[in-house]
Structure formats: structure tokens, C-alpha cells
Amino acid sequence: MENTKTPSLTPAQRLHFDIYGFVLLENVLTPDEVSRMKDALHHMKADPDLKSKRVYAHKRGDHHVLLGNLVEYDSALLEYAAHPKLVPLVEEIVGGKVRLEESEAIINRRDPEADIEELYSRRYKPTGFHRGTQHGWGTYIEQDKFHCVFVKTLAYLTDVGPDDGGTCVIPGSHRLTWPAKEMIEAALSDDKLIYQVEATAGSVLLFAESLIHSTTAIRSDKERTILISGYTPPMLREWPGNEVSPEFIETLPDEIKPLISGSDSWRWQRRY
Ligand SMILES: O=C(O)CCC(=O)C(=O)O
């Protein structure tokens, strides 16, 4: 018989999330999913006409490209945004039904201009710590559990070892009301306050956007590909540039239309 139980975080994963602001979900995507999602992104990277397909691309030299508004481009990317193993976990953290707020990807490798000695001058090399919301107005506690109204799933489509640019985070910062700048300065003064993710392809980092996080400089010769979906309750707006066209929404199956379009708006179905 088919297992129809809604996926949920185990108590250990939920505790990890509440303490640290993130949890790494190992082997969520199958090798076939990883390969289709990666192929779509690499095809996109080489596409000279992304604008007409509503995709944005921000390049930092030839070694780093950030692609955004991806779900109309390829069905594998839509599949990731609506993934049945992930959306229920996001809803658990948000505390109710969600809509897609953004879809982005990064394909990057070591900056060819980087001074290798400098790259190894500290244990971790975050390139720009930031957060998308903050504790106190972007978060709440309900029935003793931490919730955040802006949550991301970040899939590693390539293995990331210690030198391969796994995301850096400041564990616990998701629940602190300190100014971000002070937390970042303090964490950068003592590497023990920073955690760098190591993961195998197909693993997914689930995190609250109130958690301070950063892309990490790559030191190895490996290329990294990641795929990210952001979610919020449906009455919130998509990140500018991530508007999905009404024509595309019309083509979607009814089950995922509200997720991709935000059409549920203020009719918020809470989940606890
Ligand atoms: O590149 C990464 O590992 C982190 C991406 C990131 O900072 C973000 O999605 O906001």
C-alpha cells in the first residue's frame, strides 16, 4: 500500500532546528532528480536568452553565477520547488500553508583571482553573511516550537567537502535579537561560532531566514551547484524578480497552483 503519511521532521531534527536554526536533511533527492535538476541549471547557465524566459542571472566574473526565477524554465526545477518531501517540512517550520517566495541557484567555483594562501588564512571563508528576516518580527514561538515566516530549502547538487564551499551559518543566530552586524563581527573573531555545512549531493539544508548565513569561498578545484527555494505564508509577496507569469500558473495542476502563485493569500491555513 502507498504510504500517504505527510512527511514531518523527526523529534531530533526539530530539536536541531530549534537550537541551531537549520537542519541538514540527508539524501532527500534521488540521483535521478539531482541529475535532472543539475542538467537544467547547466543548460540555463549556457542559455544566451534568459531574459525572454523571465530568468535573472547575476554574474560575479566567470566563476560564479546566481540564477533566479527558475520554475518556468524546466519541469525539474518546478518539481524541486513543489517537492512533496520538502514542502510539508517547510510548512511545519512556517506554521501553516506556504507559497513559493523565490527560486534561485548558484553555480560557482574558486575565484581564479583568489590568493590561495589568503583563502586558507582562516578555517572558514564566508563571503557575505546576511539574513532575510529577523527574530522578533519574522519569527514566533507557538506551542513551545520555533517558527519563522521565511524558510529556505537549499539542495546540494554536488558533494561539498570542507574546501568545496558548503554554506556557512552562525548557529543559534535565528533566535537572537542582537543587531546582525554585531553577531557577524563576533562570529568572525572566533571561528568556533561558525559552522560550515558538508554534504553529499541530494542533501538539503532546511533553514530559517532569521539565521545568519553565507556563501563560502571555494578552495578546491571542484565546481559547486546548489538549488534554493524560499517560502513564506501566502499573504506575503514573492522576492522582486520572482513573479511567475499568470499564463504559466494556468498550466499548473490544481494541487500546486496556490503554492506557486500565492493565491491563498489571507486565507491562511495554520498547521498546529
Ligand atoms: O551559497 C550558499 O551556500 C548560500 C546561499 C545564500 O546565502 C542564500 O540562499 O541566501
PDBQT file of the ligand as one rigid body, heavy atoms in Angstrom, charges set to zero:
ROOT
HETATM    1  O1  LIG A 301      25.685  29.822  -1.399  1.00  0.00    +0.000 OA
HETATM    2  C1  LIG A 301      25.260  29.378  -0.327  1.00  0.00    +0.000 C 
HETATM    3  O2  LIG A 301      25.692  28.317   0.152  1.00  0.00    +0.000 OA
HETATM    4  C2  LIG A 301      24.265  30.179   0.491  1.00  0.00    +0.000 C 
HETATM    5  C3  LIG A 301      23.195  30.846  -0.342  1.00  0.00    +0.000 C 
HETATM    6  C4  LIG A 301      22.569  32.008   0.347  1.00  0.00    +0.000 C 
HETATM    7  O3  LIG A 301      23.234  32.765   1.018  1.00  0.00    +0.000 OA
HETATM    8  C5  LIG A 301      21.131  32.273   0.246  1.00  0.00    +0.000 C 
HETATM    9  O4  LIG A 301      20.386  31.475  -0.347  1.00  0.00    +0.000 OA
HETATM   10  O5  LIG A 301      20.660  33.311   0.780  1.00  0.00    +0.000 OA
ENDROOT
TORSDOF 0
